[in-house]
């Protein structure tokens, strides 16, 4: 979490704090210093820490500056107070970046200080109302967030992705600025670190895109959700394997460090139920539904109420056509457990197909592999159409350099499913697309490796929805 200090004692500062509380990211913690405390509506206490003291006091400010802040904002109504506060900051932190609301004619020679001139901002906004005068990009539109500029950080999940591999539903990348030069986007253009993307679309959608671009490794199961749900239907699952499935789920829960919800439907084994109930704790929630239920309705309700980001089920349940349909519609990743030891896994296996879905889910694949300490192996089945596959391999090789993650690419002339069936200690990661929801009988003669996922049914698999 990044710490940001805001020093405020006026109306503008108060309004700024209120706007900050409405921003998109949850990755910052804000420390607010006010000379006189002002009530801010609906702030998250986990993200905002309030202090009431005079920041011109070196002694009081020095105690707070013992923490490592990445940035300081100063919005005060007195120039003398601003100058003394800035002097105190520089006494303790020589290089800390400071943004100052400049309501006067302050001059600046410090490279780590940014003066934001109030008069220039107001004049610039008023110019937008003059007829026959072009408006600048930041003020285009209705000002509700339908146009957004996003700087792509080095560790972003969007880095080295091709524009054509990014699903842009209700939004678009309309321009790329690289090294202060405009680049018009095309399907084959690749996003690079520090690119400035200009986005246009529905404001609510852009908020989600913003979070996705800024997301780095170590966040899974975000952005899908925050908790893990183990779903057990005792009418489908073999009762003899339930305890082992639970133990593997608990192992995954500890690796990802998120809460685990165990949901049991159609309970019919008292001994197993007692075992499940014994697992209740601060981080493990047990929910047992004794009534006959509509799986689709209750499952989707659980996904929402528990804020689920990963569903865990047995291979018997995923093999059920109706369960698989419900899982796909929920649009969250699914970990399908087999009867093999989960703690022995070493490799994450990917099989390239003739589409670019693997590029679309690359951020999630790297995130899972990082947290579970998997090595990534890519199996490329050599066919006549290699262009799309080569782009995906290029994308993964670029990401491996960023995240210092080992990748092995195997060029296969034989079906990689057959080769993987002879391998041990791996988990298959693949896109969760609609074609996986069809009945297996319709895939018997298919050459699509994704449709033939059930050929590796005896191995653990993660099905990842295709997003963004």
Secondary structure, 3 states (H helix, E strand, C coil): CEEEEEEECCHHHHHHHHHHCCCCCCCEEEEEEECCCCCCCCCCCCCEEEEECCCCCHHHHHHHCCCCCCEEEEECCCHHHHHHHHHHHHHHCCCCCEEEEECCCCCCCCCCEEEEEHHHHHHHHHHCCCCCCCCCHHHCCCCCCCEEEEECCCCCCCCCCEHHHCCCCCEEEEEEEECCEEECCCCCCECCCCCEEEEEECHHHHHHHHHHHHCCCCCCCCCCCCEEEEEEECCCCCHHHHHHHHHHHHHHHHHHCCCEEEEEECCCCHHHHHHHHCCCCCCEEEEEECCCCCHHHHHHHHHHHCCEEEEEEEHHHHHCHHHHHHHHHHCCEEEEECCCCCCCCCEEEEECCCCCHHHHCHHHHHHHHHHHCCEEEEEEECCCCCHHHHHHHHHHHHHHHHHCCCEEEEEECCCHHHHHCCCCCEEEEEEECHHHHCCHHHHCCCCCCCCCHHHHCCCCEEEEECCC
